[in-house]
Amino acid sequence: METAVNLVVDGEVVRTATGRDSERLDWVSWNVRDLTGRRAHLEINDFNSGGWGHILVDHVMFADRPAIGELERYDWVDYGKDFYAAVSYDNVPGGRRVLIGWMNNWQYAGSIPTSPWRGAMALPREFGLKTIDGEVRLVQQPAGQPTALRGGGAAFTLRDATVPSGVLDLPSAANGSVLEIQAEFELRDADRFGLQVRAGEQERTLIGYDVGARRLFVDRTRSGLVDVGPLFPGVHSGPLSVDGNRVRMTVYVDRSSVEVFGGAGETTITDQVFPSPTSDRTRLFAEGGAVLVRSLTVRPLRSVWR
């Protein structure tokens, strides 16, 4: 029962888009650079029988840059699927503003494979304001408490290493299911690059950067148990500008979650993941070319309960 606008080439759907359950028109953009010179047609399917959700198509345009939809123009506190009902605490000692969110989503909260709880609390975060690219932005970083969990083992470090196109396995010292990862990459010619965490034979969670789109992303489509619901598998991303040709990220990996802080904390992504206990490898990857790892530090973290 497909309700979508499809771009079809040689009988194959190569791009697809749906609306936002609203009669308000908004932009949806596709990058079709790889289809240059090929013949294509648009297929518009509207199988809604009533109410909202009809496919509305008005302008079809070509441009050098994507048209940015309304939701993309917002500055989101978190671009992941699992940061909800956040509570902010004021007048914390030292004048800090600390916020804690619930790591879950009502679209599948009742069917995640955990018991007897449903979801967890994200790391407490400190909020602030910073001028980035000439604009005042909300930034956030984990509150200082997670640093007290370091010391679960020796840290793994890597500096000034080139990652060619493909996947690079890291030594066993970088593996684990509860980790703090600090990484700084320098752009070369890779289209996408980043980390694979909680990786195994068939499982992996990608935390990376799309150079063309200038977006930080988490791909959990093959992260383990993904049949939680139809809206669970996916790629979640947020805008992140390049700072002096470099991309920085801090990642907190847990047994059933990843929390990603990009740049100075202006872009965060929080997602639940449910890999097998044996999927604990950490890897680097690059696509379409190479990337330079300026610095990488992987620290195992102790359990907060012990």
Secondary structure, 3 states (H helix, E strand, C coil): CCCEEEEEECCEEEEEECCCCCCCCCCCCCCCHHHCCCCCEEEEECCCCCCCCCCCCCCCCCCCCCCCCHHHHCCCCCCCCCCEEEEEEEEECCCEEEEEEEECCCCCHHHCCCCCCCCEECCCEEEEEEEECCEEEEEEEECCHHHHHECCCCCEEEEEEEECCEEEECCHHHCCCCEEEEEEEECCCCCEEEEEEEECCCCCEEEEEECCCCEEEEECCCCCCCCCCCCCCCEEEEECCCECCEEEEEEEEECCEEEEEECCCCEEEEEECCCCCCCCEEEEEEECCCEEEEEEEEEEECCCCC
